[in-house]
């Protein structure tokens, strides 16, 4: 199996760095994201999400600021091994390019000013929701399939204007439909799977997969076991590859990427427990019929080519 650089559109490491003292240099037992694992697997591009926990007492804006600070402290601690993505980044450099994102529009507290300031602090993408309804939109995990609020529509337009990528992971079906109608820039799903392969509310229906691809975006398959298979059997890299194959059949291999959700899960597929295991997924992609060129694109090029247009 040929070795390719790997790009990952979603992990939750920053939350545990901020709240539990995790280090990007020295992984703890439950930790899936760490620099030694990146080097072992060939990760060259990693998105780091500032996940907003609405159940914490401190404000969502303050949470987001703390996580953004954690991101920049992480880069400093890496002594140059990690760096913000630039348009001329070379995945053969030995460094890992990073992208800072927000998971949960609660972070901006209904403020376009906060949205713009977070962009100036390095945020390059944001989901409108996590699993809770907020002042912007309703999530996929609510039974009521509501779309965007008037403020949510303003936020989508402002994200377009300032060149912040719109991430529809966790968003309701109605919200995705509305976001697609409003956005003038390509949108993406940072960690979503195919509902036709495994019927989970957080996964995407075929029509939305096609429309996201038509916008020029990418759908990044995640490793969350309940989204991979519905029969209760232990998930594996093969299940991730099955979702990638379905999305590729609908939208083309140029619109498939990876979005692990590492450090955001209680359990993992049996052969995808840390970033060091990612070569198992590349082999699984080959086993389901992807060519070496298609695997290269799914592993790295598609996500890089998507997000670089939002990079200064």
C-alpha positions as CSV (number, residue, x, y, z in Angstrom):
1,X,0.0,0.0,0.0
2,X,1.5,3.4,-1.1
3,X,2.0,5.9,1.7
4,X,0.0,9.2,1.3
5,X,-0.3,12.3,3.4
6,X,-3.5,12.4,5.4
7,X,-5.8,15.3,6.2
8,X,-8.5,15.1,9.0
9,X,-11.3,17.6,9.1
10,X,-12.4,17.2,12.8
11,X,-11.0,16.3,16.2
12,X,-11.9,17.5,19.7
13,X,-8.4,17.5,21.3
14,X,-8.5,21.2,22.3
15,X,-11.4,20.6,24.7
16,X,-9.3,18.1,26.7
17,X,-6.2,20.1,26.4
18,X,-8.0,23.0,28.0
19,X,-10.1,21.1,30.6
20,X,-8.0,18.0,31.4
21,X,-4.4,19.1,30.7
22,X,-3.8,16.9,27.7
23,X,-0.6,17.4,25.8
24,X,-0.1,17.2,22.0
25,X,3.4,15.9,22.6
26,X,2.8,13.2,25.2
27,X,-0.5,11.3,24.8
28,X,-2.5,10.0,27.7
29,X,-4.2,6.6,27.7
30,X,-7.6,7.8,26.3
31,X,-6.0,10.3,23.8
32,X,-6.3,9.6,20.1
33,X,-4.7,12.8,18.8
34,X,-1.1,13.5,19.4
35,X,2.0,14.5,17.5
36,X,3.7,11.1,17.8
37,X,0.6,9.5,16.3
38,X,0.5,12.0,13.5
39,X,4.1,11.2,12.6
40,X,3.4,7.5,12.7
41,X,0.5,7.7,10.2
42,X,1.6,10.6,7.9
43,X,-0.9,13.2,8.9
44,X,0.0,16.4,7.2
45,X,-3.2,18.5,7.8
46,X,-5.3,18.4,11.0
47,X,-8.4,20.5,11.8
48,X,-8.8,21.3,15.5
49,X,-12.3,22.1,16.7
50,X,-13.2,24.5,19.5
51,X,-16.2,22.5,20.8
52,X,-18.6,24.6,22.9
53,X,-20.1,22.8,25.9
54,X,-23.4,24.6,26.6
55,X,-23.6,22.8,29.9
56,X,-20.6,24.5,31.4
57,X,-21.2,27.5,33.6
58,X,-18.8,29.9,31.9
59,X,-20.1,31.7,28.8
60,X,-19.8,30.3,25.4
61,X,-17.8,33.2,24.2
62,X,-15.3,32.8,27.0
63,X,-15.1,29.0,26.3
64,X,-14.3,29.7,22.7
65,X,-11.6,32.3,23.6
66,X,-10.0,29.8,26.0
67,X,-10.0,27.1,23.3
68,X,-8.6,29.4,20.7
69,X,-5.9,30.3,23.2
70,X,-5.3,26.5,23.7
71,X,-4.8,26.1,20.0
72,X,-2.1,28.8,19.8
73,X,-0.4,27.5,23.0
74,X,-0.4,24.0,21.3
75,X,1.3,25.4,18.3
76,X,3.9,27.1,20.5
77,X,4.5,23.9,22.5
78,X,5.2,22.0,19.3
79,X,8.3,24.0,18.5
80,X,7.3,24.4,14.8
81,X,6.1,20.9,14.2
82,X,2.5,22.2,14.0
83,X,1.7,25.4,12.0
84,X,-1.3,27.1,10.6
85,X,-2.1,26.0,7.0
86,X,-0.8,28.3,4.3
87,X,-1.5,28.3,0.6
88,X,2.0,27.1,-0.1
89,X,2.2,24.4,2.5
90,X,4.1,21.3,1.4
91,X,2.9,18.0,3.0
92,X,6.4,16.6,2.4
93,X,7.9,19.2,4.8
94,X,7.7,17.1,7.9
95,X,5.4,19.6,9.5
96,X,1.7,19.3,10.2
97,X,-0.5,22.1,8.9
98,X,-3.5,22.9,11.2
99,X,-6.9,24.6,10.8
100,X,-8.8,26.1,13.7
101,X,-12.6,25.6,13.6
102,X,-15.6,26.2,15.9
103,X,-18.1,23.4,16.7
104,X,-21.3,25.1,17.8
105,X,-22.5,28.5,16.8
106,X,-23.3,29.2,20.5
107,X,-19.7,30.4,20.5
108,X,-20.6,33.8,19.0
109,X,-23.5,34.5,21.4
110,X,-25.6,35.9,18.6
111,X,-23.0,38.4,17.7
112,X,-21.7,39.1,14.2
113,X,-18.9,41.1,15.9
114,X,-17.8,38.0,17.8
115,X,-17.9,36.0,14.6
116,X,-15.6,38.5,12.8
117,X,-13.2,38.7,15.8
118,X,-12.9,34.9,16.0
119,X,-12.1,34.9,12.3
120,X,-9.3,37.4,13.0
121,X,-8.0,35.1,15.7
122,X,-7.6,32.3,13.2
123,X,-10.9,30.5,13.0
124,X,-11.5,29.3,9.4
125,X,-14.7,27.2,9.7
126,X,-17.7,26.9,12.0
127,X,-20.8,24.7,12.5
128,X,-24.0,26.5,13.2
129,X,-25.0,23.9,15.9
130,X,-23.8,20.9,17.9
131,X,-26.5,18.7,19.3
132,X,-28.5,21.5,20.9
133,X,-30.8,24.1,19.4
134,X,-29.4,27.6,19.6
135,X,-30.2,31.1,18.3
136,X,-28.9,30.2,14.9
137,X,-30.4,26.9,13.9
138,X,-31.7,23.5,15.0
139,X,-29.5,20.4,15.1
140,X,-29.9,17.0,13.5
141,X,-30.4,15.3,16.9
142,X,-33.7,17.2,17.6
143,X,-36.9,15.5,16.5
144,X,-38.3,18.7,15.1
145,X,-36.7,19.4,11.7
146,X,-36.4,23.1,11.8
147,X,-34.2,25.3,9.6
148,X,-32.2,28.5,10.3
149,X,-33.4,31.4,12.3
150,X,-33.3,34.9,10.9
151,X,-30.1,35.4,12.8
152,X,-28.7,32.1,11.5
153,X,-29.3,33.4,7.9
154,X,-27.4,36.6,8.7
155,X,-24.5,34.5,10.1
156,X,-24.4,32.4,7.0
157,X,-24.2,35.5,4.8
158,X,-21.6,37.0,7.0
159,X,-19.5,33.9,7.0
160,X,-19.6,34.0,3.2
161,X,-18.5,37.6,3.2
162,X,-15.5,37.2,5.5
163,X,-14.4,33.9,3.9
164,X,-15.2,31.5,6.8
165,X,-16.1,28.0,5.6
166,X,-19.7,26.9,6.6
167,X,-19.6,23.4,8.1
168,X,-23.1,21.7,8.1
169,X,-22.1,18.7,10.4
170,X,-24.7,18.3,13.1
171,X,-27.2,20.6,11.3
172,X,-30.8,19.5,10.7
173,X,-31.9,18.5,7.2
174,X,-34.0,21.7,6.9
175,X,-31.0,23.7,8.0
176,X,-28.7,22.1,5.4
177,X,-31.3,22.8,2.7
178,X,-31.5,26.4,3.7
179,X,-27.7,26.8,4.1
180,X,-27.2,25.5,0.6
181,X,-29.7,28.0,-0.8
182,X,-28.0,30.9,1.0
183,X,-24.3,30.2,0.7
184,X,-22.4,31.6,-2.3
185,X,-19.2,29.7,-1.3
186,X,-18.8,26.0,-1.2
187,X,-19.9,24.4,2.0
188,X,-18.7,21.2,3.7
189,X,-19.5,18.6,6.3
190,X,-16.5,18.0,8.5
191,X,-17.7,14.7,10.1
192,X,-20.8,13.3,8.6
193,X,-21.6,9.9,7.0
194,X,-24.1,8.5,4.6
195,X,-27.6,7.9,5.9
196,X,-28.3,5.3,3.2
197,X,-25.5,3.1,4.6
198,X,-26.4,3.6,8.3
199,X,-29.6,5.3,9.2
200,X,-28.5,7.9,11.7
201,X,-30.0,11.4,12.1
202,X,-26.6,13.1,12.1
203,X,-25.7,11.5,8.7
204,X,-26.5,13.0,5.3
205,X,-29.2,12.0,2.9
206,X,-28.3,11.3,-0.7
207,X,-29.8,14.6,-2.0
208,X,-27.7,16.7,0.4
209,X,-24.5,14.7,-0.5
210,X,-25.1,15.6,-4.1
211,X,-25.9,19.2,-3.4
212,X,-22.9,19.7,-1.2
213,X,-20.7,18.3,-3.9
214,X,-22.4,20.5,-6.5
215,X,-21.5,23.5,-4.4
216,X,-17.9,22.5,-4.7
217,X,-17.7,21.2,-1.1
218,X,-16.5,17.9,0.5
219,X,-18.2,15.4,2.7
220,X,-15.8,14.1,5.4
221,X,-16.6,10.6,6.7
222,X,-16.2,10.1,10.5
223,X,-15.4,7.1,12.7
224,X,-18.2,7.4,15.2
225,X,-19.4,3.7,15.5
226,X,-23.2,4.5,15.8
227,X,-22.9,6.3,12.5
228,X,-21.0,3.5,10.8
229,X,-23.3,0.5,11.2
230,X,-26.7,-0.2,12.8
231,X,-26.5,-3.9,13.5
232,X,-24.6,-3.6,16.8
233,X,-21.5,-5.3,15.5
234,X,-18.1,-3.7,16.2
235,X,-17.3,-1.2,13.6
236,X,-14.0,-1.2,11.7
237,X,-12.1,0.8,9.0
238,X,-14.0,-1.2,6.4
239,X,-17.2,0.4,7.5
240,X,-15.7,3.9,7.1
241,X,-14.6,2.9,3.6
242,X,-18.2,1.7,2.8
243,X,-19.5,5.2,3.6
244,X,-16.8,6.8,1.5
245,X,-17.6,4.5,-1.4
246,X,-21.3,5.4,-1.2
247,X,-20.6,9.1,-1.2
248,X,-18.1,8.7,-4.1
249,X,-20.7,6.8,-6.1
250,X,-23.2,9.7,-5.7
251,X,-20.9,12.7,-5.9
252,X,-17.6,11.5,-7.3
253,X,-14.3,10.7,-5.4
254,X,-13.3,14.4,-5.6
255,X,-15.9,15.2,-3.0
256,X,-14.9,12.6,-0.3
257,X,-12.6,13.3,2.6
258,X,-11.9,12.2,6.1
259,X,-13.2,13.7,9.4
260,X,-12.4,11.3,12.2
261,X,-14.0,12.9,15.2
262,X,-11.1,11.6,17.2
263,X,-11.1,12.6,20.9
264,X,-14.9,13.2,20.5
265,X,-16.0,9.6,21.1
266,X,-16.4,7.1,24.0
267,X,-15.6,4.1,21.8
268,X,-13.7,3.6,18.5
269,X,-13.7,1.2,15.6
270,X,-11.6,-1.8,16.5
271,X,-8.7,-0.9,14.1
272,X,-9.0,2.9,14.3
273,X,-8.3,3.8,17.9
274,X,-5.7,6.6,17.4
275,X,-4.3,8.6,14.6
276,X,-1.5,6.0,14.3
277,X,-4.1,3.5,13.0
278,X,-5.0,5.6,9.9
279,X,-3.0,3.4,7.5
280,X,-5.6,0.7,8.2
281,X,-8.2,3.0,6.6
282,X,-6.1,3.7,3.5
283,X,-5.9,-0.1,3.1
284,X,-9.7,-0.4,3.6
285,X,-10.3,2.2,0.9
286,X,-8.2,0.1,-1.5
287,X,-10.1,-3.0,-0.5
288,X,-13.4,-1.5,-1.5
289,X,-12.1,-0.6,-4.9
290,X,-10.7,2.9,-4.8
291,X,-7.6,3.4,-7.0
292,X,-4.3,4.7,-5.6
293,X,-5.0,8.1,-7.1
294,X,-8.5,8.2,-5.6
295,X,-7.1,7.2,-2.2
296,X,-4.5,10.0,-2.4
297,X,-7.3,12.5,-3.1
298,X,-9.6,11.2,-0.3
299,X,-6.8,11.0,2.2
300,X,-5.4,14.5,1.6
301,X,-5.9,16.5,-1.6
302,X,-9.7,16.9,-1.5
303,X,-9.8,18.5,1.9
304,X,-6.7,20.5,1.4
305,X,-8.0,21.9,-1.9
306,X,-11.4,22.8,-0.3
307,X,-10.1,24.6,2.8
308,X,-7.2,26.4,1.2
309,X,-9.6,28.8,-0.5
310,X,-10.5,30.0,3.0
311,X,-6.8,30.4,4.0
312,X,-5.1,33.8,4.1
